[in-house]
């Protein structure tokens, strides 16, 4: 089930889940979260506070809004084990996604610049260095493989 095509097919059939939901889809969610290290309880099919926390933690890891609701994007991220629908960033990009990139790179101590949302030459150099360190083509372009590698960097989650 780890292939992207299977994830898209399967997640398209999944209901939106949130606190209070119950049933086999919640049990599957719990198992996925457990396999991804975001949930430690047994799969009982009840979407309670612990499941909501696990969902929010996983959403944080893959750069999704931490709303605790499991919709199509969260299902796809759970099945692929990686961020989904992230923008491709490169020199000249600006905005919140660049700030997220800069914050995560700052945790690695590769990026020492300001968190300003401006993908400039300093950010480019940090991205290339990070890409080289994780075995991704060091082209300075932040695409799916770089986002996935960034999602593996431990970051403190504080809801």
Rosetta constraint file for C-alpha pairs under 8 A:
AtomPair CA 1 CA 6 HARMONIC 5.83 0.50
AtomPair CA 1 CA 7 HARMONIC 6.47 0.50
AtomPair CA 1 CA 79 HARMONIC 6.78 0.50
AtomPair CA 2 CA 6 HARMONIC 7.05 0.50
AtomPair CA 2 CA 7 HARMONIC 6.70 0.50
AtomPair CA 2 CA 79 HARMONIC 5.98 0.50
AtomPair CA 2 CA 80 HARMONIC 5.37 0.50
AtomPair CA 2 CA 81 HARMONIC 7.67 0.50
AtomPair CA 3 CA 7 HARMONIC 6.19 0.50
AtomPair CA 3 CA 80 HARMONIC 6.65 0.50
AtomPair CA 4 CA 8 HARMONIC 6.13 0.50
AtomPair CA 4 CA 79 HARMONIC 7.77 0.50
AtomPair CA 4 CA 80 HARMONIC 6.05 0.50
AtomPair CA 5 CA 9 HARMONIC 6.18 0.50
AtomPair CA 6 CA 10 HARMONIC 5.89 0.50
AtomPair CA 7 CA 11 HARMONIC 5.71 0.50
AtomPair CA 7 CA 75 HARMONIC 7.91 0.50
AtomPair CA 7 CA 76 HARMONIC 5.67 0.50
AtomPair CA 7 CA 79 HARMONIC 5.18 0.50
AtomPair CA 7 CA 80 HARMONIC 6.29 0.50
AtomPair CA 8 CA 12 HARMONIC 6.03 0.50
AtomPair CA 8 CA 76 HARMONIC 6.10 0.50
AtomPair CA 9 CA 13 HARMONIC 7.15 0.50
AtomPair CA 10 CA 14 HARMONIC 6.93 0.50
AtomPair CA 11 CA 72 HARMONIC 6.18 0.50
AtomPair CA 11 CA 75 HARMONIC 5.38 0.50
AtomPair CA 11 CA 76 HARMONIC 5.79 0.50
AtomPair CA 11 CA 79 HARMONIC 7.66 0.50
AtomPair CA 12 CA 72 HARMONIC 6.49 0.50
AtomPair CA 14 CA 25 HARMONIC 7.46 0.50
AtomPair CA 14 CA 72 HARMONIC 7.50 0.50
AtomPair CA 14 CA 75 HARMONIC 7.61 0.50
AtomPair CA 15 CA 25 HARMONIC 7.73 0.50
AtomPair CA 15 CA 71 HARMONIC 7.17 0.50
AtomPair CA 16 CA 69 HARMONIC 7.02 0.50
AtomPair CA 16 CA 70 HARMONIC 5.40 0.50
AtomPair CA 16 CA 71 HARMONIC 4.68 0.50
AtomPair CA 16 CA 72 HARMONIC 7.35 0.50
AtomPair CA 17 CA 21 HARMONIC 5.91 0.50
AtomPair CA 17 CA 26 HARMONIC 7.27 0.50
AtomPair CA 17 CA 47 HARMONIC 7.92 0.50
AtomPair CA 17 CA 69 HARMONIC 5.85 0.50
AtomPair CA 17 CA 70 HARMONIC 4.95 0.50
AtomPair CA 17 CA 71 HARMONIC 6.77 0.50
AtomPair CA 18 CA 47 HARMONIC 6.60 0.50
AtomPair CA 18 CA 52 HARMONIC 7.27 0.50
AtomPair CA 18 CA 68 HARMONIC 6.57 0.50
AtomPair CA 18 CA 69 HARMONIC 4.82 0.50
AtomPair CA 18 CA 70 HARMONIC 6.34 0.50
AtomPair CA 19 CA 47 HARMONIC 5.01 0.50
AtomPair CA 19 CA 48 HARMONIC 5.54 0.50
AtomPair CA 19 CA 49 HARMONIC 7.02 0.50
AtomPair CA 19 CA 51 HARMONIC 7.78 0.50
AtomPair CA 19 CA 52 HARMONIC 6.27 0.50
AtomPair CA 19 CA 68 HARMONIC 7.74 0.50
AtomPair CA 19 CA 69 HARMONIC 7.70 0.50
AtomPair CA 20 CA 46 HARMONIC 7.10 0.50
AtomPair CA 20 CA 47 HARMONIC 5.41 0.50
AtomPair CA 20 CA 48 HARMONIC 6.34 0.50
AtomPair CA 21 CA 26 HARMONIC 7.00 0.50
AtomPair CA 21 CA 46 HARMONIC 6.38 0.50
AtomPair CA 21 CA 47 HARMONIC 5.27 0.50
AtomPair CA 22 CA 26 HARMONIC 5.83 0.50
AtomPair CA 22 CA 45 HARMONIC 5.33 0.50
AtomPair CA 22 CA 46 HARMONIC 4.66 0.50
AtomPair CA 22 CA 47 HARMONIC 6.02 0.50
AtomPair CA 23 CA 27 HARMONIC 6.50 0.50
AtomPair CA 23 CA 45 HARMONIC 4.83 0.50
AtomPair CA 23 CA 46 HARMONIC 6.71 0.50
AtomPair CA 24 CA 28 HARMONIC 6.16 0.50
AtomPair CA 24 CA 45 HARMONIC 5.77 0.50
AtomPair CA 25 CA 29 HARMONIC 6.14 0.50
AtomPair CA 25 CA 45 HARMONIC 7.18 0.50
AtomPair CA 26 CA 30 HARMONIC 6.12 0.50
AtomPair CA 26 CA 43 HARMONIC 7.95 0.50
AtomPair CA 26 CA 44 HARMONIC 7.95 0.50
AtomPair CA 26 CA 45 HARMONIC 4.69 0.50
AtomPair CA 26 CA 46 HARMONIC 6.24 0.50
AtomPair CA 26 CA 47 HARMONIC 6.27 0.50
AtomPair CA 27 CA 31 HARMONIC 6.28 0.50
AtomPair CA 27 CA 43 HARMONIC 4.93 0.50
AtomPair CA 27 CA 44 HARMONIC 5.76 0.50
AtomPair CA 27 CA 45 HARMONIC 3.99 0.50
AtomPair CA 27 CA 46 HARMONIC 7.17 0.50
AtomPair CA 28 CA 32 HARMONIC 6.21 0.50
AtomPair CA 28 CA 43 HARMONIC 7.49 0.50
AtomPair CA 28 CA 45 HARMONIC 7.70 0.50
AtomPair CA 29 CA 33 HARMONIC 6.11 0.50
AtomPair CA 30 CA 34 HARMONIC 6.03 0.50
AtomPair CA 30 CA 39 HARMONIC 6.91 0.50
AtomPair CA 30 CA 41 HARMONIC 7.97 0.50
AtomPair CA 30 CA 42 HARMONIC 7.53 0.50
AtomPair CA 30 CA 43 HARMONIC 5.31 0.50
AtomPair CA 30 CA 44 HARMONIC 7.97 0.50
AtomPair CA 30 CA 45 HARMONIC 7.45 0.50
AtomPair CA 30 CA 51 HARMONIC 6.87 0.50
AtomPair CA 31 CA 35 HARMONIC 6.13 0.50
AtomPair CA 31 CA 42 HARMONIC 7.93 0.50
AtomPair CA 31 CA 43 HARMONIC 6.08 0.50
AtomPair CA 32 CA 36 HARMONIC 6.24 0.50
AtomPair CA 32 CA 78 HARMONIC 6.52 0.50
AtomPair CA 32 CA 79 HARMONIC 7.60 0.50
AtomPair CA 33 CA 37 HARMONIC 6.19 0.50
AtomPair CA 33 CA 38 HARMONIC 5.06 0.50
AtomPair CA 33 CA 39 HARMONIC 5.28 0.50
AtomPair CA 33 CA 54 HARMONIC 6.67 0.50
AtomPair CA 33 CA 55 HARMONIC 7.26 0.50
AtomPair CA 33 CA 58 HARMONIC 7.47 0.50
AtomPair CA 33 CA 78 HARMONIC 7.37 0.50
AtomPair CA 34 CA 38 HARMONIC 5.68 0.50
AtomPair CA 34 CA 39 HARMONIC 4.53 0.50
AtomPair CA 34 CA 40 HARMONIC 5.76 0.50
AtomPair CA 34 CA 41 HARMONIC 7.60 0.50
AtomPair CA 36 CA 78 HARMONIC 7.99 0.50
AtomPair CA 36 CA 81 HARMONIC 7.21 0.50
AtomPair CA 38 CA 54 HARMONIC 4.92 0.50
AtomPair CA 38 CA 55 HARMONIC 7.30 0.50
AtomPair CA 38 CA 57 HARMONIC 6.33 0.50
AtomPair CA 38 CA 58 HARMONIC 5.95 0.50
AtomPair CA 39 CA 50 HARMONIC 7.49 0.50
AtomPair CA 39 CA 51 HARMONIC 6.91 0.50
AtomPair CA 39 CA 54 HARMONIC 5.14 0.50
AtomPair CA 47 CA 51 HARMONIC 5.47 0.50
AtomPair CA 47 CA 52 HARMONIC 6.79 0.50
AtomPair CA 48 CA 52 HARMONIC 6.22 0.50
AtomPair CA 49 CA 53 HARMONIC 6.13 0.50
AtomPair CA 50 CA 54 HARMONIC 6.23 0.50
AtomPair CA 51 CA 55 HARMONIC 6.11 0.50
AtomPair CA 52 CA 56 HARMONIC 6.18 0.50
AtomPair CA 52 CA 68 HARMONIC 5.20 0.50
AtomPair CA 52 CA 69 HARMONIC 7.72 0.50
AtomPair CA 53 CA 57 HARMONIC 6.04 0.50
AtomPair CA 53 CA 68 HARMONIC 7.04 0.50
AtomPair CA 54 CA 58 HARMONIC 6.12 0.50
AtomPair CA 55 CA 59 HARMONIC 6.02 0.50
AtomPair CA 55 CA 66 HARMONIC 7.78 0.50
AtomPair CA 55 CA 68 HARMONIC 5.34 0.50
AtomPair CA 55 CA 69 HARMONIC 7.39 0.50
AtomPair CA 55 CA 70 HARMONIC 7.35 0.50
AtomPair CA 56 CA 60 HARMONIC 6.09 0.50
AtomPair CA 56 CA 66 HARMONIC 4.75 0.50
AtomPair CA 56 CA 67 HARMONIC 6.35 0.50
AtomPair CA 56 CA 68 HARMONIC 4.87 0.50
AtomPair CA 56 CA 159 HARMONIC 7.92 0.50
AtomPair CA 57 CA 61 HARMONIC 6.33 0.50
AtomPair CA 57 CA 66 HARMONIC 7.42 0.50
AtomPair CA 57 CA 157 HARMONIC 6.62 0.50
AtomPair CA 58 CA 62 HARMONIC 6.38 0.50
AtomPair CA 59 CA 63 HARMONIC 6.06 0.50
AtomPair CA 59 CA 64 HARMONIC 4.80 0.50
AtomPair CA 59 CA 65 HARMONIC 6.37 0.50
AtomPair CA 59 CA 66 HARMONIC 5.46 0.50
AtomPair CA 59 CA 68 HARMONIC 7.81 0.50
AtomPair CA 59 CA 74 HARMONIC 6.93 0.50
AtomPair CA 60 CA 64 HARMONIC 5.86 0.50
AtomPair CA 60 CA 65 HARMONIC 6.93 0.50
AtomPair CA 60 CA 66 HARMONIC 5.95 0.50
AtomPair CA 60 CA 157 HARMONIC 7.17 0.50
AtomPair CA 61 CA 151 HARMONIC 5.59 0.50
AtomPair CA 61 CA 152 HARMONIC 7.62 0.50
AtomPair CA 61 CA 155 HARMONIC 7.64 0.50
AtomPair CA 62 CA 77 HARMONIC 7.22 0.50
AtomPair CA 62 CA 82 HARMONIC 6.14 0.50
AtomPair CA 62 CA 83 HARMONIC 4.51 0.50
AtomPair CA 62 CA 84 HARMONIC 7.65 0.50
AtomPair CA 62 CA 148 HARMONIC 7.85 0.50
AtomPair CA 62 CA 151 HARMONIC 5.59 0.50
AtomPair CA 63 CA 83 HARMONIC 6.51 0.50
AtomPair CA 63 CA 151 HARMONIC 7.58 0.50
AtomPair CA 64 CA 74 HARMONIC 7.59 0.50
AtomPair CA 64 CA 83 HARMONIC 7.73 0.50
AtomPair CA 69 CA 74 HARMONIC 7.97 0.50
AtomPair CA 70 CA 74 HARMONIC 5.34 0.50
AtomPair CA 70 CA 75 HARMONIC 6.30 0.50
AtomPair CA 71 CA 75 HARMONIC 6.13 0.50
AtomPair CA 72 CA 76 HARMONIC 6.17 0.50
AtomPair CA 73 CA 77 HARMONIC 6.15 0.50
AtomPair CA 73 CA 84 HARMONIC 6.85 0.50
AtomPair CA 74 CA 78 HARMONIC 6.06 0.50
AtomPair CA 75 CA 79 HARMONIC 6.23 0.50
AtomPair CA 76 CA 80 HARMONIC 6.08 0.50
AtomPair CA 76 CA 84 HARMONIC 7.04 0.50
AtomPair CA 77 CA 81 HARMONIC 5.49 0.50
AtomPair CA 77 CA 82 HARMONIC 5.31 0.50
AtomPair CA 77 CA 83 HARMONIC 5.60 0.50
AtomPair CA 77 CA 84 HARMONIC 5.82 0.50
AtomPair CA 78 CA 82 HARMONIC 7.23 0.50
AtomPair CA 82 CA 147 HARMONIC 7.92 0.50
AtomPair CA 82 CA 148 HARMONIC 5.33 0.50
AtomPair CA 82 CA 151 HARMONIC 7.14 0.50
AtomPair CA 83 CA 144 HARMONIC 7.50 0.50
AtomPair CA 83 CA 147 HARMONIC 6.56 0.50
AtomPair CA 83 CA 148 HARMONIC 5.99 0.50
AtomPair CA 83 CA 151 HARMONIC 7.15 0.50
AtomPair CA 84 CA 144 HARMONIC 7.71 0.50
AtomPair CA 86 CA 143 HARMONIC 7.64 0.50
AtomPair CA 86 CA 144 HARMONIC 7.20 0.50
AtomPair CA 86 CA 147 HARMONIC 7.49 0.50
AtomPair CA 87 CA 97 HARMONIC 7.42 0.50
AtomPair CA 87 CA 143 HARMONIC 7.19 0.50
AtomPair CA 88 CA 141 HARMONIC 6.92 0.50
AtomPair CA 88 CA 142 HARMONIC 5.44 0.50
AtomPair CA 88 CA 143 HARMONIC 4.86 0.50
AtomPair CA 88 CA 144 HARMONIC 7.69 0.50
AtomPair CA 89 CA 93 HARMONIC 5.75 0.50
AtomPair CA 89 CA 98 HARMONIC 7.24 0.50
AtomPair CA 89 CA 119 HARMONIC 7.70 0.50
AtomPair CA 89 CA 141 HARMONIC 5.79 0.50
AtomPair CA 89 CA 142 HARMONIC 4.90 0.50
AtomPair CA 89 CA 143 HARMONIC 6.84 0.50
AtomPair CA 90 CA 119 HARMONIC 6.42 0.50
AtomPair CA 90 CA 124 HARMONIC 7.23 0.50
AtomPair CA 90 CA 140 HARMONIC 6.33 0.50
AtomPair CA 90 CA 141 HARMONIC 4.86 0.50
AtomPair CA 90 CA 142 HARMONIC 6.34 0.50
AtomPair CA 91 CA 119 HARMONIC 5.01 0.50
AtomPair CA 91 CA 120 HARMONIC 5.42 0.50
AtomPair CA 91 CA 121 HARMONIC 6.89 0.50
AtomPair CA 91 CA 123 HARMONIC 7.94 0.50
AtomPair CA 91 CA 124 HARMONIC 6.37 0.50
AtomPair CA 91 CA 140 HARMONIC 7.77 0.50
AtomPair CA 91 CA 141 HARMONIC 7.92 0.50
AtomPair CA 92 CA 118 HARMONIC 7.03 0.50
AtomPair CA 92 CA 119 HARMONIC 5.49 0.50
AtomPair CA 92 CA 120 HARMONIC 6.35 0.50
AtomPair CA 93 CA 98 HARMONIC 7.07 0.50
AtomPair CA 93 CA 118 HARMONIC 6.36 0.50
AtomPair CA 93 CA 119 HARMONIC 5.24 0.50
AtomPair CA 94 CA 98 HARMONIC 5.95 0.50
AtomPair CA 94 CA 117 HARMONIC 5.23 0.50
AtomPair CA 94 CA 118 HARMONIC 4.71 0.50
AtomPair CA 94 CA 119 HARMONIC 6.03 0.50
AtomPair CA 95 CA 99 HARMONIC 6.53 0.50
AtomPair CA 95 CA 117 HARMONIC 4.81 0.50
AtomPair CA 95 CA 118 HARMONIC 6.83 0.50
AtomPair CA 96 CA 100 HARMONIC 6.21 0.50
AtomPair CA 96 CA 117 HARMONIC 5.98 0.50
AtomPair CA 97 CA 101 HARMONIC 6.19 0.50
AtomPair CA 97 CA 117 HARMONIC 7.31 0.50
AtomPair CA 98 CA 102 HARMONIC 6.09 0.50
AtomPair CA 98 CA 116 HARMONIC 7.98 0.50
AtomPair CA 98 CA 117 HARMONIC 4.70 0.50
AtomPair CA 98 CA 118 HARMONIC 6.43 0.50
AtomPair CA 98 CA 119 HARMONIC 6.30 0.50
AtomPair CA 99 CA 103 HARMONIC 6.09 0.50
AtomPair CA 99 CA 115 HARMONIC 5.66 0.50
AtomPair CA 99 CA 116 HARMONIC 6.13 0.50
AtomPair CA 99 CA 117 HARMONIC 4.30 0.50
AtomPair CA 99 CA 118 HARMONIC 7.55 0.50
AtomPair CA 100 CA 104 HARMONIC 6.25 0.50
AtomPair CA 100 CA 117 HARMONIC 7.98 0.50
AtomPair CA 101 CA 105 HARMONIC 6.13 0.50
AtomPair CA 101 CA 150 HARMONIC 7.96 0.50
AtomPair CA 102 CA 106 HARMONIC 5.94 0.50
AtomPair CA 102 CA 111 HARMONIC 6.80 0.50
AtomPair CA 102 CA 114 HARMONIC 7.92 0.50
AtomPair CA 102 CA 115 HARMONIC 5.85 0.50
AtomPair CA 102 CA 117 HARMONIC 7.51 0.50
AtomPair CA 102 CA 123 HARMONIC 7.04 0.50
AtomPair CA 103 CA 107 HARMONIC 6.56 0.50
AtomPair CA 103 CA 115 HARMONIC 6.56 0.50
AtomPair CA 104 CA 108 HARMONIC 6.96 0.50
AtomPair CA 104 CA 150 HARMONIC 6.90 0.50
AtomPair CA 104 CA 153 HARMONIC 7.41 0.50
AtomPair CA 104 CA 155 HARMONIC 7.66 0.50
AtomPair CA 105 CA 109 HARMONIC 6.59 0.50
AtomPair CA 105 CA 110 HARMONIC 5.90 0.50
AtomPair CA 105 CA 111 HARMONIC 5.26 0.50
AtomPair CA 105 CA 126 HARMONIC 7.21 0.50
AtomPair CA 105 CA 127 HARMONIC 7.62 0.50
AtomPair CA 105 CA 130 HARMONIC 7.65 0.50
AtomPair CA 105 CA 150 HARMONIC 7.81 0.50
AtomPair CA 106 CA 110 HARMONIC 6.08 0.50
AtomPair CA 106 CA 111 HARMONIC 4.63 0.50
AtomPair CA 106 CA 112 HARMONIC 6.09 0.50
AtomPair CA 106 CA 113 HARMONIC 7.97 0.50
AtomPair CA 107 CA 111 HARMONIC 7.90 0.50
AtomPair CA 107 CA 155 HARMONIC 7.68 0.50
AtomPair CA 108 CA 153 HARMONIC 7.78 0.50
AtomPair CA 110 CA 126 HARMONIC 5.60 0.50
AtomPair CA 110 CA 129 HARMONIC 7.18 0.50
AtomPair CA 110 CA 130 HARMONIC 6.92 0.50
AtomPair CA 111 CA 122 HARMONIC 7.66 0.50
AtomPair CA 111 CA 123 HARMONIC 6.83 0.50
AtomPair CA 111 CA 126 HARMONIC 5.24 0.50
AtomPair CA 113 CA 122 HARMONIC 6.74 0.50
AtomPair CA 113 CA 123 HARMONIC 7.43 0.50
AtomPair CA 118 CA 123 HARMONIC 7.94 0.50
AtomPair CA 119 CA 123 HARMONIC 5.45 0.50
AtomPair CA 119 CA 124 HARMONIC 6.68 0.50
AtomPair CA 120 CA 124 HARMONIC 6.10 0.50
AtomPair CA 121 CA 125 HARMONIC 6.09 0.50
AtomPair CA 122 CA 126 HARMONIC 6.37 0.50
AtomPair CA 123 CA 127 HARMONIC 6.10 0.50
AtomPair CA 124 CA 128 HARMONIC 6.17 0.50
AtomPair CA 124 CA 140 HARMONIC 5.44 0.50
AtomPair CA 125 CA 129 HARMONIC 6.17 0.50
AtomPair CA 125 CA 140 HARMONIC 7.28 0.50
AtomPair CA 126 CA 130 HARMONIC 6.06 0.50
AtomPair CA 127 CA 131 HARMONIC 5.99 0.50
AtomPair CA 127 CA 138 HARMONIC 7.67 0.50
AtomPair CA 127 CA 140 HARMONIC 5.50 0.50
AtomPair CA 127 CA 141 HARMONIC 7.68 0.50
AtomPair CA 127 CA 142 HARMONIC 7.52 0.50
AtomPair CA 128 CA 132 HARMONIC 6.13 0.50
AtomPair CA 128 CA 138 HARMONIC 4.74 0.50
AtomPair CA 128 CA 139 HARMONIC 6.16 0.50
AtomPair CA 128 CA 140 HARMONIC 4.87 0.50
AtomPair CA 129 CA 133 HARMONIC 6.23 0.50
AtomPair CA 129 CA 138 HARMONIC 7.16 0.50
AtomPair CA 130 CA 134 HARMONIC 6.38 0.50
AtomPair CA 130 CA 138 HARMONIC 7.93 0.50
AtomPair CA 131 CA 135 HARMONIC 6.08 0.50
AtomPair CA 131 CA 136 HARMONIC 4.81 0.50
AtomPair CA 131 CA 137 HARMONIC 6.25 0.50
AtomPair CA 131 CA 138 HARMONIC 4.99 0.50
AtomPair CA 131 CA 139 HARMONIC 7.88 0.50
AtomPair CA 131 CA 140 HARMONIC 7.73 0.50
AtomPair CA 131 CA 146 HARMONIC 6.73 0.50
AtomPair CA 132 CA 136 HARMONIC 5.93 0.50
AtomPair CA 132 CA 137 HARMONIC 6.71 0.50
AtomPair CA 132 CA 138 HARMONIC 5.33 0.50
AtomPair CA 134 CA 149 HARMONIC 7.09 0.50
AtomPair CA 136 CA 145 HARMONIC 6.98 0.50
AtomPair CA 136 CA 146 HARMONIC 6.79 0.50
AtomPair CA 142 CA 146 HARMONIC 5.38 0.50
AtomPair CA 142 CA 147 HARMONIC 6.51 0.50
AtomPair CA 143 CA 147 HARMONIC 6.10 0.50
AtomPair CA 144 CA 148 HARMONIC 6.05 0.50
AtomPair CA 145 CA 149 HARMONIC 6.26 0.50
AtomPair CA 146 CA 150 HARMONIC 6.08 0.50
AtomPair CA 147 CA 151 HARMONIC 6.15 0.50
AtomPair CA 148 CA 152 HARMONIC 6.73 0.50
AtomPair CA 149 CA 153 HARMONIC 7.22 0.50
